[in-house]
Amino acid sequence: MTDGSGFTHHSAAYDSTVGIQAETVHNSNVYIVHPEASPHDKYNVGLRFLKNGVPSRARELITEAIANGHDNAEVRFHWVLAMLSKRSYHDLSAEERQQLHQFAGSVDASADGEWETALHVVLDLLELLGDADGETGFKLKRLRDLSPPQRDLIVHHLDLVLTGGMKDSLWAETRELAETDRCSNDRHQRVWAYFEPVPIGPRAQLPQANSAHDARKRIGAWAALFGVTTGFLWVSAVIAHPVAAVIELLVALGAVFSAAHFGLQWWYQEHRLKAKNEYFSWYANNAPPAGDGFTRRVHHSFNHYFSVRVPVGFDPEQWLTYTRGVRNSLVAEIAFLYRESRISVERVNWLIRYLAQDVRARHDNGTLFAYRQQYQTSVKTKAICVMSLVVMGITAIDVTMTAIGSSPNILLSFLAIVGAVWGGRKAVFLWLHMRSEERRFAEETKEHNERLSARQAEHQRWKTFVDETRPSELQMETWLTCDKTLFVDEVLRHYQLAWRDIITHTILITPVRPYKRGREKGGPWRYSRYSLRLFLVTRDGVREVSTECDFSDSTRTNEQRSNYRFDALSSVQVTERDNIGYDLELVLSNGPARKIRVKDADMHQLAPDENAQELSNINLDAAGFAHAFRLLEGIAADGKGWIERNNPSIPTRSIADD
């Protein structure tokens, strides 16, 4: 079910399979690497991955760029950040540490001075891990002296590398920056657009097929019968009384043309009015069949938007009752037009919302039921039609009596009368149907074109508005980073801990249902609701704190805390199920196992050129899974011995050789 905010709720248990409730994939080129991409292009895409929170993919692309000749201090600086982002130093393999050492000694000090300096500041900071000697202040000063672009990047991406006193001295600035950027760029008014599904194109129901062609094929024979028999009677009358018959003929022809003109108008309007009334009356008493889930969701969406777009003078219930026939007819139209597309109702909500607004606007300007006036036949039209028919009838009777009286063959005259009445009746009704169908089809075609044109304009307006409102990947990542920073700061304050008290830490980001999710093509899923789970490792044990974050307004709720000794964490397991996703299971010696949904399955909504395993790795990287799992696995295996085995201290000069 969907609430007023547009979020979809479910009531399934943890291990049950629940379809993605709302999702969208933006078809952009943010993360796209073409097969013929140059090393410079690969570097730029890798840089975007790094800035947007996917360092593993950034490492691959920047490494490829360097191997193919795109190599300078700026490139190497970002490669080092990609190597260290979302990882602690002891997460690096021996090969990666060796690469760091080689990079440090191979950059020309005379090229790209600011990037060269920034690169060596990073490597100097690595040397200070766990060190409290007199060089710490000097090297931190070198960090602060960097220009903001380089300094802020280092502080952000070395979050798990900088520890102890180094991080203490930088934390106040980091926290203040997070406070400033947390709601920057109009976050609260724009986040929704990132998760807004791509609106499906506009459609309008075509008019009912024109059946005038069938009537036109049948009318000829009946018109011929009427013409022959009527002609016989007129000829007989002319022979008997020439002057009177000619005058009656002229009067009859005038009456026929008048009756045809006004009679057709009367006939058409009466039938159209009756058909329209029956159409809306049927839908007022019969909701469209809701056998399939799509129709049911369309119906629910119409009810929602009609209940919040109410004209003055109505309350929602009154408006829903008043528009029941119109609303149900629109439900049937939209369900029919889009059912076969196998889309979510969220992609067509733009049209439902527009139709609700349109109905309200037409009510306000008095055109909601304009057909009642449009097809109301005037008294004048009816009077002229009746008078014409009376004149035509009197003339026809007089001519018929004259023809019978003068005819030598009464039987033949009688047969002519029967043929004229029978053929005339059939021809007239077929002609009325044919002309009415032509007029109806023309009107409905015009209405269809007008509706489609209006819907196309609304679709373009809405799509443009969403595209202009949608935050960039960098903005989404910046806001998430700010949320994490302020959450960590709140936990440190609660426990009255300083960074010098923390051996290491990790933060795991997981989706919380119900959620909406979206991503750029080739990039990680981003969610409307997150769980931020922080593990702080001190010499006394592990402090685990989790909270749920509503990304739209950065509010946090449902905070939970638990503390346990190193030896209380007995095992850590990861379960991968293709149709569900990844689950992380923590088993404590003094309690039940706890399952953490790390990410949902990624098998649906993949573009033809996307790889499911690559996308899965990107999402795990964005969640901070690798470092969290390595940390928890190590503690579960070694207990308190993990501290000594993974002391983050790095011997002086072991990384860079100035």
C-alpha positions as CSV (number, residue, x, y, z in Angstrom):
1,M,0.0,0.0,0.0
2,T,1.0,3.6,-0.6
3,D,0.8,6.4,1.9
4,G,0.3,10.1,1.2
5,S,4.0,10.7,0.8
6,G,4.2,8.2,-2.1
7,F,6.1,5.5,-0.2
8,T,5.0,1.9,-0.6
9,H,4.7,-0.2,2.5
10,H,4.8,-4.0,2.9
11,S,4.2,-6.3,5.7
12,A,6.4,-9.3,4.7
13,A,8.7,-11.1,7.1
14,Y,12.4,-10.7,6.9
15,D,13.2,-13.7,4.8
16,S,10.2,-13.4,2.5
17,T,10.7,-12.2,-1.0
18,V,9.3,-8.7,-1.6
19,G,9.6,-7.0,-5.0
20,I,11.3,-3.7,-5.2
21,Q,8.7,-1.2,-4.3
22,A,9.9,1.8,-6.3
23,E,13.0,2.2,-8.3
24,T,14.5,4.0,-11.2
25,V,17.6,3.9,-13.4
26,H,18.8,7.2,-14.9
27,N,20.1,6.7,-18.4
28,S,23.1,9.0,-18.2
29,N,26.8,8.8,-19.1
30,V,28.1,9.5,-15.6
31,Y,29.7,6.0,-15.3
32,I,29.8,4.8,-18.9
33,V,33.2,3.8,-20.3
34,H,33.0,3.2,-24.0
35,P,35.1,0.4,-25.5
36,E,37.2,2.9,-27.5
37,A,37.6,5.3,-24.5
38,S,40.9,7.1,-24.3
39,P,43.1,6.8,-21.2
40,H,42.0,10.4,-20.3
41,D,38.3,9.5,-20.6
42,K,38.8,6.4,-18.4
43,Y,40.5,8.5,-15.8
44,N,37.6,11.0,-15.8
45,V,35.1,8.2,-15.3
46,G,37.3,6.7,-12.6
47,L,37.4,10.1,-10.9
48,R,33.6,10.3,-10.9
49,F,33.4,6.8,-9.3
50,L,35.9,8.0,-6.6
51,K,34.0,11.2,-5.8
52,N,30.7,9.3,-5.8
53,G,31.7,6.7,-3.3
54,V,32.8,3.7,-5.4
55,P,36.6,3.5,-4.9
56,S,37.1,0.0,-6.1
57,R,35.9,0.8,-9.6
58,A,37.8,4.0,-9.5
59,R,41.1,2.1,-8.8
60,E,40.5,-0.2,-11.8
61,L,39.9,2.7,-14.3
62,I,42.6,5.0,-13.0
63,T,45.1,2.1,-13.0
64,E,44.1,1.4,-16.7
65,A,44.6,5.1,-17.5
66,I,48.0,5.1,-16.0
67,A,49.0,1.9,-17.7
68,N,48.0,3.4,-21.0
69,G,50.1,6.6,-20.6
70,H,47.8,9.1,-18.8
71,D,50.2,9.6,-15.9
72,N,51.0,12.7,-13.8
73,A,50.9,13.8,-10.2
74,E,47.2,14.6,-10.2
75,V,46.3,11.2,-11.6
76,R,48.5,9.5,-9.0
77,F,47.1,11.5,-6.2
78,H,43.6,10.3,-7.0
79,W,44.9,6.8,-7.5
80,V,46.3,6.8,-4.0
81,L,43.0,8.1,-2.6
82,A,41.1,5.4,-4.5
83,M,43.5,2.9,-3.0
84,L,42.8,4.0,0.5
85,S,39.2,5.2,0.4
86,K,36.8,3.1,2.5
87,R,39.8,0.9,3.6
88,S,42.2,1.0,6.5
89,Y,45.9,0.6,5.8
90,H,46.0,-3.0,6.9
91,D,43.2,-3.8,4.3
92,L,45.8,-3.3,1.6
93,S,47.6,-6.3,0.1
94,A,51.3,-6.5,0.0
95,E,51.2,-5.8,-3.7
96,E,49.1,-2.6,-3.2
97,R,51.5,-1.4,-0.5
98,Q,54.4,-1.9,-2.9
99,Q,52.6,0.1,-5.5
100,L,52.2,2.9,-3.1
101,H,55.9,2.9,-2.4
102,Q,56.7,2.9,-6.1
103,F,54.4,5.7,-6.8
104,A,55.9,7.9,-4.1
105,G,59.4,7.8,-5.6
106,S,58.5,8.1,-9.3
107,V,56.7,11.5,-9.5
108,D,58.7,14.4,-10.8
109,A,58.8,17.1,-8.2
110,S,58.8,19.9,-10.8
111,A,55.5,18.9,-12.5
112,D,52.1,19.8,-11.2
113,G,53.4,21.3,-8.0
114,E,50.2,21.4,-6.0
115,W,49.3,17.8,-6.8
116,E,52.9,16.6,-6.1
117,T,52.7,18.3,-2.7
118,A,49.3,16.8,-2.0
119,L,50.5,13.3,-3.0
120,H,53.4,13.5,-0.6
121,V,51.2,14.9,2.2
122,V,49.1,11.7,1.9
123,L,52.1,9.5,2.0
124,D,53.5,11.4,5.0
125,L,50.3,11.0,6.8
126,L,50.5,7.2,6.3
127,E,53.9,7.2,8.0
128,L,52.4,8.9,11.1
129,L,49.8,6.1,11.8
130,G,50.1,5.4,15.5
131,D,53.0,7.8,15.8
132,A,53.0,10.7,18.3
133,D,56.4,12.2,17.7
134,G,57.2,15.8,17.0
135,E,56.7,15.5,13.3
136,T,52.9,15.0,13.7
137,G,52.1,18.6,14.1
138,F,54.3,19.7,11.3
139,K,52.8,17.2,8.8
140,L,49.3,18.0,9.9
141,K,50.1,21.6,9.3
142,R,51.2,20.7,5.7
143,L,47.8,19.1,5.3
144,R,46.0,22.2,6.5
145,D,48.2,24.4,4.3
146,L,46.9,22.6,1.2
147,S,44.2,24.3,-0.9
148,P,40.7,23.2,0.0
149,P,40.1,20.9,-3.0
150,Q,43.1,18.7,-2.1
151,R,42.8,19.0,1.7
152,D,39.1,18.1,1.8
153,L,39.6,15.1,-0.5
154,I,42.4,13.7,1.7
155,V,40.3,14.1,4.9
156,H,37.3,12.5,3.3
157,H,38.9,9.5,1.6
158,L,41.4,8.7,4.4
159,D,38.6,8.4,6.9
160,L,39.6,4.9,7.9
161,V,43.3,5.5,7.7
162,L,43.7,8.6,9.9
163,T,43.2,7.6,13.5
164,G,44.1,8.7,17.0
165,G,45.5,12.2,17.6
166,M,45.7,12.9,13.9
167,K,41.9,12.5,13.5
168,D,41.2,14.3,16.8
169,S,42.9,17.4,15.4
170,L,41.0,17.3,12.2
171,W,37.6,16.2,13.5
172,A,36.2,19.6,14.5
173,E,36.8,21.0,11.0
174,T,35.3,17.8,9.5
175,R,32.2,18.1,11.7
176,E,31.7,21.8,10.9
177,L,32.0,21.1,7.2
178,A,29.4,18.3,7.5
179,E,27.0,20.6,9.4
180,T,27.4,23.2,6.6
181,D,27.0,20.8,3.7
182,R,24.3,18.5,5.2
183,C,21.4,20.5,3.8
184,S,23.3,22.3,1.1
185,N,22.0,22.7,-2.5
186,D,18.3,22.6,-1.3
187,R,18.6,19.0,-0.3
188,H,15.1,18.7,1.4
189,Q,13.4,20.0,-1.8
190,R,15.4,17.9,-4.3
191,V,16.1,14.4,-3.0
192,W,12.7,13.1,-4.0
193,A,13.6,13.8,-7.7
194,Y,16.5,11.3,-7.6
195,F,14.1,8.5,-6.8
196,E,11.4,9.6,-9.1
197,P,10.9,6.9,-11.8
198,V,11.4,8.0,-15.4
199,P,7.9,9.0,-16.6
200,I,6.5,6.7,-19.3
201,G,5.5,8.5,-22.5
202,P,2.0,9.9,-22.9
203,R,-0.8,7.9,-24.5
204,A,-4.5,8.6,-25.1
205,Q,-7.2,6.1,-26.0
206,L,-8.0,6.0,-29.7
207,P,-11.6,6.7,-30.8
208,Q,-13.9,3.7,-31.4
209,A,-13.6,2.4,-35.0
210,N,-15.7,4.2,-37.5
211,S,-18.5,1.9,-38.7
212,A,-19.8,4.3,-41.4
213,H,-18.1,2.3,-44.1
214,D,-20.3,-0.7,-43.5
215,A,-23.5,1.4,-43.5
216,R,-22.3,3.1,-46.8
217,K,-22.0,-0.3,-48.5
218,R,-25.6,-1.3,-47.5
219,I,-27.4,2.0,-48.0
220,G,-27.2,1.8,-51.8
221,A,-29.6,-1.0,-52.3
222,W,-32.2,0.4,-50.0
223,A,-31.9,3.9,-51.5
224,A,-32.3,2.4,-55.0
225,L,-35.5,0.6,-53.9
226,F,-36.8,3.8,-52.4
227,G,-35.9,5.8,-55.4
228,V,-37.6,3.4,-57.9
229,T,-40.8,3.0,-56.0
230,T,-41.1,6.7,-55.1
231,G,-40.4,7.6,-58.7
232,F,-43.2,5.4,-59.9
233,L,-45.6,7.0,-57.5
234,W,-44.5,10.6,-58.5
235,V,-44.8,9.8,-62.2
236,S,-48.3,8.4,-61.7
237,A,-49.3,11.5,-59.8
238,V,-47.8,13.8,-62.5
239,I,-49.7,12.0,-65.2
240,A,-53.0,12.5,-63.3
241,H,-52.4,16.1,-62.1
242,P,-49.2,17.6,-63.5
243,V,-49.3,21.1,-61.9
244,A,-50.3,19.9,-58.5
245,A,-47.8,17.1,-58.5
246,V,-44.9,19.4,-59.5
247,I,-45.8,21.8,-56.7
248,E,-46.1,19.0,-54.2
249,L,-42.8,17.6,-55.4
250,L,-41.0,20.9,-54.8
251,V,-42.6,21.3,-51.3
252,A,-41.7,17.7,-50.5
253,L,-38.1,18.2,-51.5
254,G,-37.8,21.3,-49.4
255,A,-39.3,19.4,-46.4
256,V,-36.9,16.5,-47.0
257,F,-33.8,18.7,-47.0
258,S,-35.1,20.6,-43.9
259,A,-36.0,17.4,-42.0
260,A,-32.6,15.8,-43.0
261,H,-30.6,18.7,-41.7
262,F,-32.4,19.3,-38.5
263,G,-33.3,15.6,-38.0
264,L,-29.7,14.5,-38.3
265,Q,-28.7,17.1,-35.7
266,W,-31.5,16.0,-33.3
267,W,-30.7,12.3,-33.9
268,Y,-27.0,12.7,-33.4
269,Q,-27.3,14.8,-30.2
270,E,-29.9,12.6,-28.6
271,H,-27.8,9.5,-29.2
272,R,-24.5,11.1,-28.1
273,L,-26.1,12.4,-25.0
274,K,-27.6,9.1,-24.2
275,A,-24.4,7.2,-24.9
276,K,-22.3,9.7,-22.7
277,N,-24.8,9.4,-19.8
278,E,-24.8,5.6,-20.0
279,Y,-21.0,5.6,-20.2
280,F,-20.5,7.6,-17.0
281,S,-23.4,6.1,-15.3
282,W,-22.0,2.6,-15.8
283,Y,-18.6,3.6,-14.4
284,A,-20.3,5.4,-11.5
285,N,-21.9,2.1,-10.5
286,N,-19.1,-0.3,-11.7
287,A,-15.4,0.1,-10.9
288,P,-13.0,-1.3,-13.5
289,P,-12.1,-5.0,-12.8
290,A,-9.2,-5.1,-10.3
291,G,-8.1,-8.6,-11.0
292,D,-4.5,-7.7,-11.8
293,G,-2.3,-5.7,-9.4
294,F,-1.6,-2.9,-11.9
295,T,-5.3,-1.9,-12.3
296,R,-5.7,-2.0,-8.5
297,R,-2.7,0.3,-8.0
298,V,-3.9,2.6,-10.7
299,H,-7.3,2.8,-9.0
300,H,-5.6,3.5,-5.7
301,S,-3.4,6.2,-7.2
302,F,-6.4,7.9,-8.8
303,N,-8.2,7.9,-5.5
304,H,-5.2,9.4,-3.8
305,Y,-4.7,12.3,-6.3
306,F,-8.4,13.0,-6.5
307,S,-8.6,13.2,-2.7
308,V,-5.8,15.8,-2.5
309,R,-6.9,17.9,-5.5
310,V,-10.3,18.9,-4.3
311,P,-12.1,22.1,-5.6
312,V,-13.4,24.7,-3.2
313,G,-16.8,23.7,-1.8
314,F,-16.1,19.9,-1.6
315,D,-14.4,17.8,1.0
316,P,-12.5,14.8,-0.3
317,E,-15.2,12.2,0.2
318,Q,-17.8,14.4,-1.5
319,W,-15.4,15.0,-4.4
320,L,-14.7,11.3,-4.8
321,T,-18.4,10.5,-4.8
322,Y,-19.2,13.4,-7.3
323,T,-16.5,12.3,-9.7
324,R,-16.9,8.5,-9.4
325,G,-18.0,8.0,-13.0
326,V,-15.4,10.2,-14.5
327,R,-12.6,8.8,-12.2
328,N,-13.4,5.2,-12.9
329,S,-13.6,5.8,-16.6
330,L,-10.1,7.3,-16.4
331,V,-8.9,4.4,-14.4
332,A,-10.1,2.0,-17.1
333,E,-8.4,4.1,-19.8
334,I,-5.0,4.2,-18.1
335,A,-5.1,0.6,-17.0
336,F,-5.9,-0.4,-20.6
337,L,-3.3,1.9,-22.2
338,Y,-0.4,0.8,-19.9
339,R,-1.1,-2.6,-18.6
340,E,0.8,-4.4,-21.3
341,S,4.0,-2.3,-20.7
342,R,4.6,-4.2,-17.4
343,I,5.5,-1.0,-15.6
344,S,5.1,0.2,-12.1
345,V,2.3,2.6,-11.4
346,E,4.9,5.1,-10.2
347,R,6.0,5.7,-13.8
348,V,2.5,6.7,-14.8
349,N,1.7,8.7,-11.7
350,W,2.6,11.9,-13.5
351,L,-0.3,11.3,-15.9
352,I,-2.7,10.3,-13.1
353,R,-1.8,13.5,-11.2
354,Y,-2.3,15.6,-14.3
355,L,-5.7,14.0,-15.0
356,A,-6.8,14.7,-11.4
357,Q,-5.8,18.3,-11.8
358,D,-7.5,18.5,-15.2
359,V,-10.8,17.2,-13.8
360,R,-10.7,19.8,-11.0
361,A,-9.9,22.6,-13.5
362,R,-12.7,21.6,-15.7
363,H,-15.1,21.5,-12.8
364,D,-13.9,25.0,-11.8
365,N,-14.5,26.5,-15.3
366,G,-17.8,24.6,-15.7
367,T,-16.7,22.2,-18.5
368,L,-16.5,18.9,-16.6
369,F,-19.8,17.8,-18.0
370,A,-20.0,20.2,-20.9
371,Y,-21.3,17.4,-23.1
372,R,-24.7,17.8,-21.5
373,Q,-25.0,21.3,-23.0
374,Q,-23.1,20.4,-26.1
375,Y,-25.5,17.6,-27.0
376,Q,-28.7,19.3,-25.7
377,T,-31.1,19.7,-28.7
378,S,-32.7,23.0,-28.9
379,V,-36.5,23.5,-29.1
380,K,-36.1,25.3,-32.3
381,T,-34.3,22.4,-34.0
382,K,-37.0,20.0,-32.8
383,A,-39.8,22.2,-33.9
384,I,-38.4,22.8,-37.4
385,C,-37.7,19.0,-37.8
386,V,-41.3,18.1,-36.7
387,M,-42.9,20.7,-39.0
388,S,-40.8,19.5,-41.9
389,L,-41.7,15.9,-41.2
390,V,-45.4,16.8,-41.0
391,V,-45.3,18.7,-44.3
392,M,-43.4,15.9,-45.9
393,G,-45.9,13.3,-44.6
394,I,-49.0,15.3,-45.8
395,T,-47.4,15.8,-49.2
396,A,-46.4,12.1,-49.5
397,I,-50.0,11.0,-48.5
398,D,-51.6,13.3,-51.1
399,V,-49.2,12.1,-53.8
400,T,-49.8,8.5,-52.9
401,M,-53.6,8.9,-53.0
402,T,-53.4,10.7,-56.4
403,A,-51.1,7.9,-57.7
404,I,-53.4,5.1,-56.5
405,G,-56.5,6.9,-57.9
406,S,-55.0,7.3,-61.4
407,S,-53.2,4.0,-61.6
408,P,-54.7,1.2,-63.8
409,N,-53.0,-1.4,-61.7
410,I,-53.9,-1.0,-58.0
411,L,-51.7,-4.0,-57.0
412,L,-48.7,-2.4,-58.6
413,S,-49.3,0.9,-56.8
414,F,-49.7,-0.9,-53.5
415,L,-46.4,-2.7,-54.0
416,A,-44.8,0.6,-54.8
417,I,-46.1,2.1,-51.6
418,V,-44.8,-0.9,-49.6
419,G,-41.4,-0.7,-51.3
420,A,-41.1,3.1,-50.8
421,V,-41.9,2.8,-47.1
422,W,-39.7,-0.1,-46.4
423,G,-36.8,1.1,-48.5
424,G,-37.1,4.6,-47.3
425,R,-37.1,3.6,-43.7
426,K,-34.0,1.4,-44.1
427,A,-32.2,4.0,-46.1
428,V,-33.0,6.8,-43.7
429,F,-31.8,4.9,-40.6
430,L,-28.6,3.7,-42.4
431,W,-28.0,7.3,-43.6
432,L,-28.5,8.7,-40.1
433,H,-26.1,6.1,-38.6
434,M,-23.5,6.7,-41.3
435,R,-23.5,10.5,-41.0
436,S,-23.6,10.2,-37.1
437,E,-20.7,7.8,-37.1
438,E,-18.7,10.1,-39.4
439,R,-19.4,13.1,-37.1
440,R,-18.7,11.1,-34.0
441,F,-15.4,9.7,-35.3
442,A,-14.3,13.2,-36.4
443,E,-15.2,14.7,-33.0
444,E,-13.5,11.9,-31.1
445,T,-10.4,12.1,-33.3
446,K,-10.1,15.8,-32.6
447,E,-10.6,15.2,-28.8
448,H,-8.0,12.4,-28.9
449,N,-5.5,14.7,-30.6
450,E,-6.2,17.5,-28.1
451,R,-5.9,15.1,-25.2
452,L,-2.7,13.6,-26.5
453,S,-1.2,17.0,-27.2
454,A,-2.0,18.2,-23.7
455,R,-0.5,15.0,-22.2
456,Q,2.6,15.4,-24.3
457,A,3.1,18.9,-23.1
458,E,2.6,17.8,-19.4
459,H,5.0,14.9,-19.9
460,Q,7.7,17.2,-21.2
461,R,7.0,19.8,-18.5
462,W,7.2,17.1,-15.7
463,K,10.3,15.4,-17.2
464,T,12.1,18.7,-17.5
465,F,11.2,19.7,-14.0
466,V,12.4,16.4,-12.6
467,D,15.6,16.5,-14.6
468,E,16.4,20.0,-13.4
469,T,15.5,19.2,-9.8
470,R,17.3,15.8,-9.6
471,P,20.5,16.0,-7.5
472,S,23.8,14.9,-9.0
473,E,25.7,11.8,-7.9
474,L,28.2,14.0,-6.2
475,Q,25.5,15.9,-4.3
476,M,23.9,12.6,-3.2
477,E,27.3,11.3,-2.0
478,T,28.1,14.5,-0.2
479,W,24.9,14.5,1.7
480,L,25.4,10.8,2.7
481,T,28.9,11.5,3.8
482,C,27.6,14.4,6.0
483,D,25.0,12.1,7.5
484,K,27.6,9.6,8.4
485,T,30.0,12.2,9.8
486,L,27.4,13.7,12.1
487,F,26.1,10.3,13.2
488,V,29.7,9.3,14.2
489,D,30.1,12.6,16.0
490,E,26.9,12.0,18.0
491,V,28.0,8.5,19.0
492,L,31.5,9.7,20.1
493,R,29.8,12.4,22.2
494,H,27.4,9.9,23.7
495,Y,30.2,7.6,24.8
496,Q,32.5,10.5,25.6
497,L,35.2,9.1,23.4
498,A,37.9,10.9,21.5
499,W,39.5,9.6,18.3
500,R,42.6,8.8,20.3
501,D,40.5,6.2,22.2
502,I,39.5,4.5,18.9
503,I,41.7,1.8,17.5
504,T,39.7,1.6,14.3
505,H,36.1,1.9,13.1
506,T,33.9,1.0,10.2
507,I,30.4,2.1,9.1
508,L,28.1,-0.2,7.1
509,I,25.4,1.4,5.0
510,T,22.4,-0.8,4.3
511,P,18.9,-0.2,2.9
512,V,15.9,-0.1,5.2
513,R,12.5,-1.1,3.9
514,P,10.2,0.4,2.8
515,Y,12.4,2.4,0.5
516,K,12.7,3.9,-2.9
517,R,15.9,3.4,-4.8
518,G,17.6,4.8,-7.8
519,R,20.9,4.9,-9.6
520,E,22.7,6.2,-12.6
521,K,23.3,3.6,-15.3
522,G,26.5,1.8,-14.3
523,G,26.5,3.2,-10.8
524,P,25.5,2.1,-7.3
525,W,21.9,2.0,-5.9
526,R,21.0,4.9,-3.6
527,Y,18.2,4.5,-1.2
528,S,15.6,6.8,0.3
529,R,16.0,5.1,3.7
530,Y,19.3,3.8,5.1
531,S,20.5,2.0,8.2
532,L,23.9,3.4,9.3
533,R,25.6,0.8,11.5
534,L,28.8,2.0,13.2
535,F,31.4,-0.3,14.8
536,L,33.8,1.4,17.1
537,V,36.8,-0.7,18.2
538,T,38.5,0.3,21.4
539,R,40.8,-1.7,23.7
540,D,37.8,-2.6,25.8
541,G,35.8,-4.2,23.0
542,V,33.3,-3.3,20.3
543,R,30.6,-0.7,20.5
544,E,27.9,-1.1,17.8
545,V,25.4,1.6,17.2
546,S,22.8,1.6,14.4
547,T,20.2,4.2,13.3
548,E,17.7,4.5,10.5
549,C,18.1,7.6,8.3
550,D,15.4,9.1,6.2
551,F,17.6,10.5,3.4
552,S,15.0,13.0,2.2
553,D,15.3,15.2,5.3
554,S,18.4,13.6,7.0
555,T,16.4,12.7,10.1
556,R,17.5,9.7,12.2
557,T,15.3,7.4,14.2
558,N,15.3,4.0,15.9
559,E,18.8,4.2,17.3
560,Q,20.1,1.0,18.9
561,R,23.3,0.4,20.8
562,S,25.1,-2.8,21.9
563,N,28.5,-3.4,23.4
564,Y,30.4,-6.7,23.5
565,R,33.9,-8.0,24.2
566,F,36.2,-9.2,21.5
567,D,35.7,-12.8,22.5
568,A,31.8,-12.4,22.4
569,L,31.8,-12.2,18.6
570,S,32.1,-15.9,17.7
571,S,31.6,-15.8,13.9
572,V,30.7,-13.7,10.9
573,Q,29.1,-15.2,7.8
574,V,27.9,-13.8,4.5
575,T,25.0,-15.4,2.6
576,E,24.4,-14.5,-1.1
577,R,21.1,-15.4,-2.7
578,D,20.6,-14.4,-6.3
579,N,17.0,-13.5,-5.9
580,I,17.3,-11.8,-2.5
581,G,20.8,-10.2,-2.1
582,Y,23.5,-10.3,0.5
583,D,23.0,-11.0,4.2
584,L,25.7,-10.5,6.8
585,E,25.2,-12.7,9.9
586,L,26.8,-11.9,13.2
587,V,26.8,-14.7,15.8
588,L,27.5,-13.7,19.4
589,S,28.3,-16.2,22.0
590,N,25.7,-14.8,24.4
591,G,22.8,-14.2,22.1
592,P,21.0,-15.2,18.9
593,A,22.5,-14.6,15.4
594,R,21.7,-11.2,13.9
595,K,21.1,-10.9,10.2
596,I,21.9,-7.6,8.4
597,R,20.6,-7.1,4.9
598,V,23.6,-5.6,3.2
599,K,22.0,-5.1,-0.2
600,D,19.1,-6.4,-2.3
601,A,19.3,-8.3,-5.5
602,D,20.4,-6.5,-8.6
603,M,19.2,-8.9,-11.3
604,H,16.4,-6.7,-12.5
605,Q,16.5,-3.4,-14.3
606,L,19.9,-4.1,-15.8
607,A,20.7,-2.5,-19.1
608,P,21.9,-4.9,-21.9
609,D,25.5,-3.7,-21.5
610,E,25.6,-3.9,-17.7
611,N,27.1,-6.8,-15.9
612,A,25.3,-8.2,-12.8
613,Q,28.4,-9.2,-10.9
614,E,30.1,-5.9,-11.6
615,L,27.1,-4.0,-10.4
616,S,26.9,-6.2,-7.3
617,N,30.5,-5.4,-6.5
618,I,29.9,-1.7,-7.0
619,N,27.0,-1.7,-4.6
620,L,29.0,-3.7,-1.9
621,D,31.8,-1.2,-2.3
622,A,29.5,1.8,-1.9
623,A,28.0,0.2,1.3
624,G,31.5,-0.1,2.9
625,F,31.1,-3.9,3.0
626,A,34.6,-5.0,2.3
627,H,36.2,-3.2,5.2
628,A,33.4,-4.0,7.6
629,F,33.5,-7.7,6.8
630,R,37.3,-7.9,7.1
631,L,37.2,-6.1,10.4
632,L,34.5,-8.2,12.0
633,E,35.9,-11.4,10.6
634,G,39.3,-10.7,12.0
635,I,37.8,-9.9,15.5
636,A,35.7,-13.1,15.4
637,A,38.8,-15.2,14.5
638,D,41.4,-13.6,16.8
639,G,39.5,-12.0,19.6
640,K,41.6,-9.4,21.5
641,G,44.7,-10.7,19.7
642,W,43.4,-8.9,16.6
643,I,44.6,-5.6,18.2
644,E,48.2,-6.7,18.2
645,R,48.1,-8.4,14.9
646,N,46.5,-5.4,13.2
647,N,48.2,-2.5,14.9
648,P,47.8,0.3,12.5
649,S,51.3,1.7,13.3
650,I,53.4,1.9,10.1
651,P,57.2,2.1,10.5
652,T,58.6,5.5,9.6
653,R,59.6,5.8,6.0
654,S,58.1,2.5,5.1
655,I,55.9,4.0,2.5
656,A,57.5,7.0,0.8
657,D,61.1,7.7,0.2
658,D,61.5,11.4,-0.2
